[in-house]
Amino acid sequence: MSAQVDGGHAELVPDPDRAHGWSLLLDGAPQSYVDLDDPSHLGFEYQRRLGHVIDLVAPPGRPLHVLHLGGGAFSLARYVAATRPRSTQQVVERDTALAAWVRTALPLERGWRIRVRGGDAREGLGRLPVRWADLVIADVFTGASTPAHLTSTEFLHEVRRVLRPDGLYAANIADGPGGDGGGTARGRGRRPLEHLRSQVATVREVFTSAALVADPAVLRGKRFGNAVLVAADRELPVAELTRRSAGDPHPGRVESGGTLDGFAGGAVPVTDATAKPSPVPPEGTFG
């Protein structure tokens, strides 16, 4: 199945190992994975790590209020609905053609309290009331990059406004070695993990606690990949997040406290005035 959407050519590829498993590709790059028979199955490593965060926000089974910035195939919204029945969720997806096509091809189950809104993620965030969300998940890519206006302290202050006092913020951030940034002018001369380090500094400027989880090779700047950055105004469940991430098929490492300070390495928080889009993956990263 395929369609032309606002962001390019979308394709749903069947999983040969799962009867109703599908991968969503956009211009050939993997975006999401959905198993209609088992929405609790998360096929991508970064989504598994976000799944751990969802599991640890509150006691098991307790319904949540969740805001998803970025929809894709609604994999994480499906996960919340399956693991925490009666949760109330809002998804903000700029690519309305993609959202409509996915909902037709891979329907959301009746009874799931998932509302999908079209539009810019930051504008959608601004429309929510104070202290509405238990969890805000940012997984927004325009093309292959996260837009600049979703990387700043001003953006995170809006996230903090929407979160309840014990709520969590989790973001999917892509970065890797510096060099030529995959051959783009924007990436030339960029230091390894420059974007990720700046995002750690930005989160720590706004929230009192933060943790970072990713493949060790990504954290060493050896390859391009995804990292999940978690923040809150309360103590984070670092020990349990570490245990779960270490047990994944591709184990992840968690940085927090002093080790996260060391990772940031003196990076400066990003503001709207200085924000840049995240780096473009090098050619062949998803090939």
FITI-824402 format. One line per 5 residues: number of its first residue (from 1); their letters; for each residue y negated, x negated, z negated of N, C-alpha, C. Coordinates in nm, 2 decimals. Example, Ala and Ser with C-alpha at 12.3 -4.5 7.8 and 13.67 -1.06 7.14 Angstrom:
# FITI-824402
1	as	0.57/-1.32/-0.78/0.45/-1.23/-0.78/0.33/-1.32/-0.78  0.22/-1.28/-0.71/0.11/-1.37/-0.71/0.00/-1.29/-0.79
END
This chain:
# FITI-824402
1	msaqv	0.12/-0.08/0.00/0.00/0.00/0.00/-0.12/-0.09/0.00  -0.22/-0.05/0.08/-0.35/-0.13/0.08/-0.46/-0.04/0.12  -0.58/-0.09/0.09/-0.71/-0.01/0.11/-0.82/-0.11/0.12  -0.93/-0.07/0.19/-1.05/-0.15/0.19/-1.14/-0.08/0.08  -1.18/-0.17/-0.01/-1.26/-0.12/-0.12/-1.40/-0.20/-0.12
6	dggha	-1.48/-0.17/-0.22/-1.61/-0.23/-0.22/-1.60/-0.38/-0.23  -1.50/-0.43/-0.31/-1.48/-0.57/-0.34/-1.40/-0.65/-0.24  -1.35/-0.58/-0.13/-1.27/-0.65/-0.03/-1.14/-0.57/0.00  -1.04/-0.64/0.04/-0.91/-0.58/0.08/-0.82/-0.57/-0.05  -0.79/-0.45/-0.09/-0.70/-0.43/-0.20/-0.56/-0.40/-0.16
11	elvpd	-0.46/-0.45/-0.23/-0.32/-0.43/-0.20/-0.24/-0.42/-0.32  -0.14/-0.33/-0.32/-0.05/-0.31/-0.43/0.09/-0.36/-0.38  0.14/-0.46/-0.45/0.26/-0.53/-0.41/0.37/-0.49/-0.51  0.49/-0.44/-0.46/0.59/-0.40/-0.56/0.66/-0.52/-0.62  0.70/-0.50/-0.74/0.77/-0.60/-0.82/0.92/-0.59/-0.79
16	pdrah	0.99/-0.69/-0.73/1.13/-0.67/-0.70/1.22/-0.66/-0.82  1.17/-0.70/-0.94/1.25/-0.70/-1.06/1.23/-0.57/-1.14  1.13/-0.49/-1.11/1.10/-0.37/-1.19/1.08/-0.26/-1.09  1.15/-0.15/-1.11/1.15/-0.04/-1.01/1.01/0.02/-0.98  0.93/0.03/-1.09/0.79/0.09/-1.07/0.69/-0.01/-1.12
21	gwsll	0.71/-0.14/-1.09/0.61/-0.24/-1.12/0.53/-0.28/-1.00  0.40/-0.29/-1.02/0.31/-0.32/-0.91/0.21/-0.43/-0.95  0.18/-0.52/-0.86/0.07/-0.61/-0.87/-0.05/-0.57/-0.78  -0.17/-0.57/-0.84/-0.29/-0.54/-0.76/-0.35/-0.68/-0.72  -0.37/-0.69/-0.59/-0.43/-0.81/-0.53/-0.56/-0.77/-0.46
26	ldgap	-0.66/-0.85/-0.48/-0.79/-0.82/-0.41/-0.82/-0.95/-0.33  -0.83/-0.93/-0.20/-0.84/-1.04/-0.10/-0.74/-1.15/-0.13  -0.62/-1.11/-0.16/-0.51/-1.20/-0.18/-0.49/-1.26/-0.32  -0.59/-1.24/-0.41/-0.59/-1.29/-0.54/-0.54/-1.19/-0.64  -0.44/-1.23/-0.73/-0.39/-1.13/-0.83/-0.50/-1.08/-0.92
31	qsyvd	-0.50/-0.95/-0.95/-0.60/-0.89/-1.04/-0.54/-0.83/-1.16  -0.43/-0.75/-1.14/-0.37/-0.67/-1.24/-0.22/-0.65/-1.21  -0.15/-0.62/-1.32/-0.01/-0.58/-1.31/0.01/-0.45/-1.38  0.09/-0.36/-1.33/0.12/-0.23/-1.39/0.26/-0.20/-1.37  0.33/-0.16/-1.48/0.46/-0.10/-1.47/0.45/0.05/-1.52
36	lddps	0.46/0.14/-1.42/0.45/0.28/-1.45/0.55/0.33/-1.55  0.67/0.27/-1.55/0.77/0.31/-1.65/0.75/0.26/-1.79  0.68/0.14/-1.80/0.65/0.08/-1.93/0.51/0.02/-1.93  0.41/0.10/-1.96/0.27/0.06/-1.96/0.25/-0.05/-2.07  0.34/-0.07/-2.16/0.32/-0.17/-2.26/0.36/-0.31/-2.21
41	hlgfe	0.42/-0.32/-2.09/0.46/-0.44/-2.03/0.33/-0.50/-1.96  0.29/-0.62/-2.01/0.17/-0.69/-1.95/0.22/-0.81/-1.87  0.20/-0.81/-1.74/0.26/-0.91/-1.66/0.19/-1.04/-1.65  0.06/-1.04/-1.67/-0.02/-1.17/-1.66/-0.04/-1.22/-1.80  -0.04/-1.36/-1.81/-0.05/-1.42/-1.94/-0.18/-1.39/-2.01
46	yqrrl	-0.29/-1.39/-1.94/-0.42/-1.36/-2.01/-0.42/-1.21/-2.06  -0.35/-1.12/-1.99/-0.34/-0.98/-2.04/-0.25/-0.97/-2.16  -0.15/-1.05/-2.16/-0.06/-1.06/-2.28/-0.15/-1.10/-2.40  -0.23/-1.20/-2.39/-0.32/-1.24/-2.50/-0.42/-1.14/-2.54  -0.47/-1.07/-2.44/-0.56/-0.95/-2.48/-0.48/-0.84/-2.55
51	ghvid	-0.35/-0.83/-2.51/-0.26/-0.73/-2.57/-0.24/-0.77/-2.72  -0.23/-0.90/-2.75/-0.22/-0.94/-2.89/-0.34/-0.90/-2.97  -0.46/-0.92/-2.91/-0.59/-0.88/-2.97/-0.59/-0.73/-3.00  -0.54/-0.65/-2.90/-0.54/-0.50/-2.92/-0.44/-0.47/-3.04  -0.33/-0.54/-3.04/-0.23/-0.51/-3.15/-0.29/-0.55/-3.29
56	lvapp	-0.38/-0.64/-3.29/-0.43/-0.69/-3.42/-0.57/-0.64/-3.47  -0.63/-0.55/-3.38/-0.75/-0.49/-3.42/-0.74/-0.41/-3.55  -0.63/-0.34/-3.56/-0.61/-0.24/-3.67/-0.46/-0.23/-3.69  -0.42/-0.16/-3.80/-0.28/-0.14/-3.83/-0.21/-0.08/-3.71  -0.08/-0.11/-3.69/0.00/-0.06/-3.57/-0.01/0.10/-3.56
61	grplh	-0.03/0.14/-3.44/-0.03/0.29/-3.41/-0.16/0.36/-3.44  -0.26/0.29/-3.51/-0.38/0.36/-3.54/-0.46/0.38/-3.41  -0.51/0.50/-3.38/-0.59/0.52/-3.26/-0.72/0.44/-3.27  -0.77/0.40/-3.15/-0.89/0.32/-3.14/-0.99/0.38/-3.05  -1.11/0.34/-3.06/-1.22/0.36/-2.96/-1.23/0.23/-2.89
66	vlhlg	-1.20/0.23/-2.76/-1.21/0.10/-2.68/-1.30/0.12/-2.56  -1.38/0.02/-2.54/-1.46/0.01/-2.42/-1.41/-0.10/-2.33  -1.37/-0.07/-2.21/-1.33/-0.17/-2.11/-1.44/-0.20/-2.01  -1.49/-0.32/-2.01/-1.59/-0.35/-1.90/-1.51/-0.42/-1.79  -1.49/-0.35/-1.68/-1.40/-0.39/-1.58/-1.27/-0.32/-1.59
71	ggafs	-1.23/-0.26/-1.47/-1.11/-0.17/-1.48/-0.99/-0.23/-1.41  -1.00/-0.28/-1.29/-0.88/-0.33/-1.22/-0.79/-0.21/-1.20  -0.66/-0.23/-1.24/-0.56/-0.13/-1.23/-0.54/-0.06/-1.36  -0.64/-0.08/-1.45/-0.64/-0.01/-1.59/-0.52/-0.05/-1.67  -0.47/-0.18/-1.65/-0.36/-0.23/-1.72/-0.37/-0.22/-1.87
76	laryv	-0.49/-0.27/-1.92/-0.51/-0.27/-2.07/-0.54/-0.14/-2.12  -0.61/-0.05/-2.05/-0.63/0.09/-2.09/-0.49/0.16/-2.11  -0.40/0.14/-2.01/-0.27/0.19/-2.02/-0.19/0.14/-2.14  -0.21/0.01/-2.17/-0.14/-0.05/-2.28/-0.19/0.02/-2.41  -0.32/0.03/-2.43/-0.37/0.10/-2.55/-0.32/0.24/-2.56
81	aatrp	-0.32/0.31/-2.45/-0.27/0.45/-2.45/-0.13/0.46/-2.49  -0.05/0.36/-2.45/0.10/0.37/-2.47/0.13/0.32/-2.62  0.06/0.22/-2.67/0.09/0.17/-2.80/0.01/0.23/-2.91  -0.10/0.30/-2.88/-0.19/0.36/-2.98/-0.23/0.50/-2.93  -0.13/0.59/-2.93/-0.16/0.73/-2.88/-0.28/0.79/-2.95
86	rstqq	-0.35/0.88/-2.88/-0.47/0.95/-2.92/-0.59/0.86/-2.93  -0.58/0.73/-2.88/-0.70/0.65/-2.86/-0.80/0.71/-2.76  -0.93/0.68/-2.78/-1.03/0.73/-2.69/-1.09/0.60/-2.62  -1.08/0.61/-2.49/-1.12/0.49/-2.41/-1.22/0.52/-2.30  -1.31/0.43/-2.28/-1.40/0.43/-2.17/-1.39/0.31/-2.08
91	vverd	-1.38/0.32/-1.95/-1.37/0.21/-1.86/-1.49/0.22/-1.77  -1.56/0.10/-1.76/-1.67/0.09/-1.67/-1.63/0.00/-1.55  -1.63/0.05/-1.43/-1.58/-0.03/-1.32/-1.69/-0.01/-1.20  -1.74/-0.12/-1.16/-1.84/-0.11/-1.06/-1.79/-0.07/-0.92  -1.66/-0.11/-0.89/-1.60/-0.08/-0.76/-1.54/0.05/-0.77
96	talaa	-1.62/0.16/-0.74/-1.57/0.29/-0.76/-1.46/0.33/-0.66  -1.47/0.26/-0.54/-1.36/0.29/-0.44/-1.23/0.23/-0.49  -1.23/0.12/-0.55/-1.11/0.06/-0.61/-1.05/0.15/-0.72  -1.14/0.19/-0.81/-1.09/0.28/-0.92/-1.03/0.41/-0.87  -1.09/0.47/-0.77/-1.04/0.59/-0.71/-0.90/0.57/-0.65
101	wvrta	-0.89/0.46/-0.57/-0.77/0.43/-0.50/-0.65/0.40/-0.60  -0.68/0.32/-0.70/-0.58/0.29/-0.80/-0.54/0.42/-0.87  -0.63/0.51/-0.91/-0.59/0.63/-0.98/-0.51/0.72/-0.89  -0.52/0.71/-0.76/-0.44/0.79/-0.67/-0.30/0.73/-0.66  -0.30/0.60/-0.64/-0.17/0.53/-0.61/-0.09/0.51/-0.74
106	lpler	-0.16/0.48/-0.85/-0.09/0.46/-0.98/-0.16/0.55/-1.09  -0.12/0.67/-1.09/-0.19/0.77/-1.17/-0.18/0.74/-1.32  -0.29/0.77/-1.39/-0.29/0.77/-1.53/-0.22/0.89/-1.58  -0.15/0.88/-1.69/-0.07/0.99/-1.75/-0.16/1.10/-1.80  -0.12/1.22/-1.79/-0.20/1.33/-1.85/-0.19/1.32/-2.00
111	gwrir	-0.30/1.35/-2.06/-0.30/1.34/-2.21/-0.37/1.21/-2.26  -0.37/1.11/-2.17/-0.44/0.99/-2.21/-0.59/1.01/-2.21  -0.65/0.97/-2.32/-0.80/0.99/-2.33/-0.87/0.87/-2.27  -0.87/0.86/-2.14/-0.93/0.75/-2.07/-1.03/0.81/-1.97  -1.16/0.77/-1.99/-1.27/0.82/-1.90/-1.31/0.70/-1.82
116	vrggd	-1.32/0.71/-1.69/-1.36/0.61/-1.60/-1.50/0.64/-1.55  -1.59/0.54/-1.57/-1.72/0.56/-1.52/-1.75/0.45/-1.41  -1.82/0.49/-1.31/-1.86/0.39/-1.21/-2.00/0.33/-1.25  -2.02/0.20/-1.21/-2.15/0.14/-1.24/-2.14/0.00/-1.29  -2.25/-0.06/-1.32/-2.26/-0.20/-1.37/-2.21/-0.20/-1.52
121	aregl	-2.14/-0.30/-1.55/-2.08/-0.31/-1.69/-2.19/-0.31/-1.80  -2.30/-0.39/-1.78/-2.40/-0.40/-1.88/-2.48/-0.27/-1.89  -2.50/-0.20/-1.78/-2.57/-0.07/-1.79/-2.48/0.03/-1.86  -2.35/0.03/-1.83/-2.26/0.12/-1.90/-2.25/0.09/-2.05  -2.25/-0.03/-2.08/-2.25/-0.07/-2.22/-2.38/-0.02/-2.29
126	grlpv	-2.49/-0.02/-2.22/-2.61/0.02/-2.28/-2.62/0.17/-2.31  -2.53/0.25/-2.24/-2.53/0.39/-2.26/-2.45/0.44/-2.38  -2.37/0.35/-2.44/-2.29/0.39/-2.55/-2.37/0.39/-2.68  -2.33/0.48/-2.77/-2.40/0.48/-2.90/-2.37/0.37/-2.99  -2.45/0.35/-3.09/-2.43/0.24/-3.19/-2.30/0.27/-3.26
131	rwadl	-2.23/0.16/-3.29/-2.11/0.16/-3.37/-2.00/0.25/-3.31  -1.99/0.26/-3.18/-1.89/0.35/-3.12/-1.75/0.29/-3.11  -1.74/0.16/-3.09/-1.62/0.10/-3.05/-1.55/0.01/-3.16  -1.42/0.03/-3.16/-1.34/-0.07/-3.24/-1.32/-0.20/-3.17  -1.32/-0.19/-3.03/-1.29/-0.30/-2.95/-1.36/-0.29/-2.82
136	viadv	-1.43/-0.40/-2.78/-1.49/-0.41/-2.65/-1.42/-0.53/-2.57  -1.36/-0.49/-2.46/-1.29/-0.59/-2.37/-1.37/-0.62/-2.25  -1.41/-0.74/-2.22/-1.49/-0.78/-2.10/-1.39/-0.85/-2.01  -1.36/-0.79/-1.89/-1.28/-0.85/-1.79/-1.34/-0.82/-1.65  -1.45/-0.88/-1.63/-1.53/-0.84/-1.51/-1.55/-0.96/-1.42
141	ftgas	-1.51/-0.93/-1.29/-1.52/-1.03/-1.19/-1.58/-0.96/-1.06  -1.68/-1.02/-1.01/-1.74/-0.98/-0.88/-1.70/-1.09/-0.78  -1.60/-1.05/-0.69/-1.54/-1.16/-0.61/-1.45/-1.24/-0.71  -1.48/-1.37/-0.72/-1.40/-1.45/-0.81/-1.47/-1.49/-0.93  -1.59/-1.44/-0.96/-1.68/-1.49/-1.07/-1.72/-1.38/-1.16
146	tpahl	-1.74/-1.41/-1.28/-1.81/-1.32/-1.38/-1.96/-1.32/-1.35  -2.02/-1.21/-1.33/-2.17/-1.21/-1.31/-2.25/-1.27/-1.42  -2.36/-1.34/-1.39/-2.44/-1.41/-1.49/-2.49/-1.32/-1.60  -2.52/-1.20/-1.57/-2.59/-1.11/-1.67/-2.49/-1.06/-1.78  -2.36/-1.10/-1.76/-2.25/-1.07/-1.86/-2.21/-1.19/-1.94
151	tstef	-2.29/-1.29/-1.94/-2.26/-1.42/-2.01/-2.36/-1.46/-2.11  -2.46/-1.38/-2.14/-2.58/-1.42/-2.22/-2.57/-1.37/-2.36  -2.66/-1.43/-2.45/-2.68/-1.37/-2.58/-2.73/-1.23/-2.58  -2.82/-1.20/-2.49/-2.87/-1.06/-2.48/-2.76/-0.96/-2.46  -2.67/-1.00/-2.37/-2.55/-0.91/-2.34/-2.47/-0.90/-2.46
156	lhevr	-2.44/-1.01/-2.54/-2.36/-1.00/-2.65/-2.42/-0.92/-2.77  -2.55/-0.93/-2.78/-2.62/-0.84/-2.88/-2.60/-0.69/-2.85  -2.59/-0.66/-2.72/-2.56/-0.52/-2.68/-2.42/-0.49/-2.72  -2.32/-0.58/-2.70/-2.19/-0.56/-2.74/-2.18/-0.54/-2.89  -2.25/-0.62/-2.97/-2.25/-0.61/-3.11/-2.31/-0.48/-3.16
161	rvlrp	-2.41/-0.43/-3.09/-2.47/-0.30/-3.12/-2.37/-0.19/-3.11  -2.28/-0.20/-3.01/-2.18/-0.09/-2.98/-2.06/-0.10/-3.08  -2.03/-0.22/-3.13/-1.91/-0.24/-3.21/-1.93/-0.19/-3.35  -1.83/-0.13/-3.41/-1.82/-0.10/-3.55/-1.82/-0.23/-3.63  -1.86/-0.23/-3.76/-1.87/-0.35/-3.84/-1.75/-0.43/-3.84
166	dglya	-1.63/-0.37/-3.83/-1.50/-0.45/-3.83/-1.44/-0.46/-3.69  -1.52/-0.43/-3.59/-1.47/-0.43/-3.45/-1.46/-0.57/-3.40  -1.39/-0.58/-3.28/-1.36/-0.71/-3.22/-1.42/-0.70/-3.07  -1.46/-0.82/-3.03/-1.50/-0.84/-2.89/-1.40/-0.94/-2.83  -1.35/-0.91/-2.71/-1.26/-1.00/-2.64/-1.30/-1.01/-2.50
171	aniad	-1.30/-1.14/-2.44/-1.34/-1.16/-2.31/-1.25/-1.25/-2.23  -1.22/-1.21/-2.11/-1.14/-1.30/-2.02/-1.24/-1.39/-1.95  -1.22/-1.52/-1.96/-1.31/-1.62/-1.91/-1.23/-1.72/-1.83  -1.27/-1.74/-1.70/-1.20/-1.84/-1.61/-1.29/-1.96/-1.60  -1.22/-2.08/-1.61/-1.28/-2.21/-1.60/-1.18/-2.31/-1.58
176	gpggd	-1.22/-2.44/-1.55/-1.13/-2.55/-1.53/-1.20/-2.68/-1.51  -1.14/-2.77/-1.44/-1.20/-2.90/-1.42/-1.33/-2.89/-1.35  -1.42/-2.98/-1.36/-1.55/-2.98/-1.29/-1.53/-3.03/-1.15  -1.60/-3.13/-1.12/-1.59/-3.18/-0.98/-1.67/-3.10/-0.89  -1.61/-3.06/-0.77/-1.68/-2.98/-0.67/-1.67/-2.83/-0.69
181	gggta	-1.61/-2.79/-0.80/-1.60/-2.64/-0.83/-1.54/-2.56/-0.71  -1.43/-2.63/-0.65/-1.36/-2.56/-0.54/-1.44/-2.57/-0.41  -1.53/-2.67/-0.40/-1.60/-2.69/-0.27/-1.72/-2.61/-0.26  -1.77/-2.54/-0.37/-1.90/-2.47/-0.36/-2.01/-2.55/-0.41  -2.13/-2.52/-0.35/-2.25/-2.60/-0.39/-2.28/-2.58/-0.54
186	rgrgr	-2.25/-2.45/-0.59/-2.28/-2.42/-0.72/-2.20/-2.51/-0.82  -2.08/-2.55/-0.78/-1.99/-2.62/-0.87/-2.00/-2.77/-0.87  -2.08/-2.83/-0.77/-2.08/-2.98/-0.76/-2.15/-3.04/-0.88  -2.08/-3.14/-0.94/-2.13/-3.21/-1.05/-2.11/-3.14/-1.19  -2.04/-3.03/-1.18/-2.02/-2.95/-1.31/-1.92/-3.03/-1.39
191	rpleh	-1.94/-3.03/-1.53/-1.85/-3.10/-1.62/-1.73/-3.01/-1.64  -1.61/-3.07/-1.68/-1.50/-2.98/-1.70/-1.53/-2.88/-1.81  -1.48/-2.76/-1.79/-1.50/-2.65/-1.89/-1.64/-2.62/-1.93  -1.74/-2.66/-1.85/-1.88/-2.64/-1.89/-1.91/-2.49/-1.92  -1.86/-2.40/-1.83/-1.88/-2.26/-1.85/-1.82/-2.21/-1.98
196	lrsqv	-1.69/-2.24/-2.00/-1.62/-2.20/-2.11/-1.68/-2.25/-2.24  -1.72/-2.37/-2.25/-1.78/-2.43/-2.37/-1.92/-2.35/-2.40  -1.99/-2.32/-2.29/-2.12/-2.25/-2.31/-2.09/-2.11/-2.36  -1.99/-2.05/-2.32/-1.95/-1.92/-2.37/-1.91/-1.92/-2.51  -1.84/-2.02/-2.56/-1.81/-2.04/-2.70/-1.94/-2.05/-2.78
201	atvre	-2.03/-2.13/-2.73/-2.16/-2.15/-2.80/-2.23/-2.02/-2.81  -2.23/-1.94/-2.70/-2.30/-1.81/-2.69/-2.25/-1.71/-2.79  -2.12/-1.70/-2.80/-2.05/-1.61/-2.89/-2.08/-1.65/-3.03  -2.08/-1.78/-3.06/-2.10/-1.82/-3.20/-2.24/-1.80/-3.24  -2.33/-1.79/-3.15/-2.47/-1.76/-3.18/-2.49/-1.62/-3.22
206	vftsa	-2.41/-1.53/-3.18/-2.42/-1.39/-3.20/-2.33/-1.34/-3.31  -2.20/-1.38/-3.31/-2.10/-1.33/-3.41/-2.07/-1.44/-3.51  -2.02/-1.39/-3.63/-1.99/-1.49/-3.74/-1.86/-1.56/-3.72  -1.77/-1.50/-3.65/-1.63/-1.56/-3.63/-1.59/-1.56/-3.48  -1.52/-1.66/-3.44/-1.47/-1.67/-3.31/-1.34/-1.75/-3.30
211	alvad	-1.26/-1.72/-3.19/-1.14/-1.79/-3.17/-1.12/-1.79/-3.02  -1.05/-1.89/-2.97/-1.02/-1.91/-2.83/-0.88/-1.93/-2.81  -0.82/-1.86/-2.71/-0.67/-1.88/-2.68/-0.65/-1.90/-2.53  -0.57/-2.00/-2.50/-0.55/-2.03/-2.36/-0.43/-2.13/-2.35  -0.38/-2.15/-2.23/-0.28/-2.25/-2.20/-0.34/-2.39/-2.24
216	pavlr	-0.26/-2.47/-2.31/-0.32/-2.60/-2.35/-0.37/-2.69/-2.23  -0.31/-2.67/-2.11/-0.36/-2.75/-2.00/-0.50/-2.70/-1.95  -0.52/-2.57/-1.97/-0.66/-2.52/-1.94/-0.76/-2.57/-2.04  -0.72/-2.57/-2.17/-0.81/-2.62/-2.27/-0.84/-2.77/-2.26  -0.75/-2.84/-2.20/-0.78/-2.98/-2.18/-0.85/-3.01/-2.05
221	gkrfg	-0.88/-2.90/-1.97/-0.96/-2.92/-1.85/-0.87/-2.98/-1.74  -0.74/-2.96/-1.75/-0.65/-3.02/-1.65/-0.63/-2.93/-1.53  -0.65/-2.80/-1.55/-0.63/-2.70/-1.44/-0.72/-2.58/-1.46  -0.75/-2.51/-1.35/-0.83/-2.39/-1.36/-0.74/-2.28/-1.41  -0.79/-2.19/-1.50/-0.72/-2.08/-1.55/-0.80/-1.99/-1.64
226	navlv	-0.73/-1.90/-1.71/-0.80/-1.80/-1.79/-0.79/-1.84/-1.94  -0.89/-1.81/-2.01/-0.90/-1.82/-2.15/-0.95/-1.69/-2.21  -0.90/-1.65/-2.33/-0.94/-1.53/-2.40/-1.03/-1.57/-2.52  -1.15/-1.53/-2.52/-1.24/-1.56/-2.63/-1.26/-1.43/-2.71  -1.24/-1.45/-2.84/-1.24/-1.33/-2.94/-1.35/-1.36/-3.04
231	aadre	-1.42/-1.25/-3.07/-1.53/-1.27/-3.17/-1.55/-1.14/-3.26  -1.60/-1.16/-3.37/-1.62/-1.05/-3.47/-1.72/-1.09/-3.58  -1.76/-0.99/-3.65/-1.84/-1.02/-3.77/-1.76/-1.00/-3.90  -1.63/-1.04/-3.88/-1.54/-1.04/-3.99/-1.44/-1.15/-3.97  -1.35/-1.18/-4.06/-1.25/-1.28/-4.05/-1.15/-1.24/-3.94
236	lpvae	-1.12/-1.33/-3.85/-1.03/-1.30/-3.74/-0.88/-1.32/-3.79  -0.79/-1.25/-3.73/-0.64/-1.27/-3.76/-0.59/-1.39/-3.69  -0.64/-1.51/-3.72/-0.61/-1.63/-3.64/-0.47/-1.67/-3.65  -0.41/-1.66/-3.78/-0.27/-1.71/-3.80/-0.18/-1.62/-3.72  -0.20/-1.49/-3.72/-0.10/-1.40/-3.64/-0.13/-1.42/-3.49
241	ltrrs	-0.25/-1.43/-3.45/-0.28/-1.46/-3.31/-0.22/-1.59/-3.26  -0.22/-1.69/-3.34/-0.16/-1.82/-3.31/-0.01/-1.80/-3.30  0.05/-1.73/-3.39/0.20/-1.71/-3.39/0.24/-1.64/-3.26  0.17/-1.53/-3.23/0.21/-1.45/-3.11/0.18/-1.52/-2.98  0.07/-1.60/-2.98/0.04/-1.67/-2.85/0.14/-1.78/-2.83
246	agdph	0.19/-1.85/-2.94/0.29/-1.95/-2.93/0.42/-1.90/-2.88  0.45/-1.77/-2.90/0.58/-1.71/-2.86/0.58/-1.65/-2.73  0.46/-1.66/-2.65/0.46/-1.61/-2.52/0.55/-1.69/-2.42  0.59/-1.63/-2.31/0.67/-1.70/-2.21/0.60/-1.83/-2.17  0.46/-1.83/-2.15/0.38/-1.95/-2.13/0.29/-1.97/-2.26
251	pgrve	0.34/-2.05/-2.35/0.27/-2.05/-2.48/0.12/-2.08/-2.47  0.04/-2.02/-2.55/-0.10/-2.04/-2.56/-0.13/-2.11/-2.69  -0.25/-2.19/-2.69/-0.30/-2.25/-2.81/-0.43/-2.18/-2.85  -0.44/-2.17/-2.98/-0.56/-2.11/-3.04/-0.65/-2.21/-3.11  -0.78/-2.21/-3.07/-0.88/-2.29/-3.13/-0.97/-2.20/-3.22
256	sggtl	-1.00/-2.24/-3.34/-1.10/-2.17/-3.42/-1.16/-2.26/-3.52  -1.26/-2.22/-3.60/-1.32/-2.30/-3.70/-1.37/-2.43/-3.65  -1.34/-2.54/-3.72/-1.38/-2.67/-3.68/-1.33/-2.72/-3.55  -1.21/-2.68/-3.51/-1.15/-2.73/-3.38/-1.23/-2.66/-3.27  -1.27/-2.53/-3.29/-1.35/-2.47/-3.19/-1.49/-2.53/-3.18
261	dgfag	-1.55/-2.57/-3.29/-1.67/-2.64/-3.29/-1.66/-2.77/-3.20  -1.55/-2.84/-3.23/-1.53/-2.96/-3.15/-1.51/-2.93/-3.00  -1.44/-2.82/-2.97/-1.42/-2.79/-2.83/-1.56/-2.76/-2.76  -1.64/-2.69/-2.83/-1.77/-2.65/-2.77/-1.86/-2.78/-2.74  -1.84/-2.88/-2.83/-1.90/-3.01/-2.80/-2.05/-3.01/-2.78
266	gavpv	-2.12/-2.93/-2.86/-2.27/-2.93/-2.85/-2.32/-2.85/-2.74  -2.24/-2.76/-2.68/-2.29/-2.68/-2.57/-2.40/-2.58/-2.63  -2.49/-2.54/-2.54/-2.61/-2.46/-2.58/-2.58/-2.32/-2.54  -2.62/-2.22/-2.63/-2.60/-2.08/-2.60/-2.67/-2.04/-2.47  -2.62/-1.95/-2.40/-2.68/-1.90/-2.27/-2.77/-1.78/-2.30
271	tdata	-2.88/-1.78/-2.23/-2.97/-1.66/-2.24/-2.98/-1.60/-2.10  -3.04/-1.48/-2.09/-3.06/-1.42/-1.96/-3.13/-1.51/-1.86  -3.23/-1.59/-1.92/-3.31/-1.68/-1.84/-3.23/-1.80/-1.78  -3.12/-1.84/-1.85/-3.05/-1.96/-1.81/-2.91/-1.93/-1.76  -2.87/-1.80/-1.76/-2.73/-1.76/-1.73/-2.70/-1.79/-1.58
276	kpspv	-2.57/-1.83/-1.56/-2.52/-1.85/-1.43/-2.38/-1.78/-1.42  -2.34/-1.74/-1.30/-2.20/-1.68/-1.28/-2.10/-1.79/-1.32  -1.98/-1.74/-1.36/-1.87/-1.83/-1.39/-1.83/-1.90/-1.26  -1.76/-2.02/-1.27/-1.73/-2.10/-1.15/-1.62/-2.03/-1.07  -1.63/-2.06/-0.94/-1.53/-2.00/-0.84/-1.40/-2.08/-0.85
281	ppegt	-1.29/-2.02/-0.86/-1.16/-2.10/-0.86/-1.15/-2.19/-0.74  -1.09/-2.31/-0.75/-1.07/-2.39/-0.64/-0.97/-2.32/-0.54  -0.99/-2.35/-0.41/-0.90/-2.30/-0.31/-0.76/-2.32/-0.34  -0.68/-2.22/-0.33/-0.53/-2.24/-0.35/-0.49/-2.21/-0.49  -0.59/-2.18/-0.58/-0.55/-2.16/-0.72/-0.45/-2.05/-0.74
286	fg	-0.46/-1.94/-0.66/-0.37/-1.83/-0.67/-0.27/-1.82/-0.56  -0.26/-1.93/-0.48/-0.18/-1.93/-0.37/-0.03/-1.95/-0.40
END
